[in-house]
Structure formats: structure tokens, C-alpha cells
Amino acid sequence: MKLSDFKALTFDVYGTLIDWESGMVEGLKPLTGRVSHELSRDDILEAHARHESFQQD
């Protein structure tokens, strides 16, 4: 197998090389700071995971 056998190479770097979780948690701070109880990073990411599939349908 030679590299020249391929027309394109793709890499899945989102979530591997790009830390989207920290950016999302940081971006949500103005909203999460308004709730009456403290939300941990895990709380925020778990809520995102629960609702993400509904948004993608």
C-alpha cells in the first residue's frame, strides 16, 4: 500500500486534538452561574450528552 494509492486522507481530530468540552463549559458559564445550585463540569457535559442526540435529529 502506497500513499499515492489514495486520493484523499481524512482525520477525525475533533475531540481528539480539539478540546471542545472545555470551550463549551467555559462558554456556558454566564448561564450556569445563574442557577441556584452549583453545576460541575461533569454535570454540564452529562446534560449535553443527554440532549445532543435530540438536537442532531
Buried (B, 14 or more C-beta within 10 A) or exposed (E): EEEEEEEEEEEEEEEEEEEEEEEEBEEBEEEBEEEEEEBEEEBBEEEBEEEEEEEEE
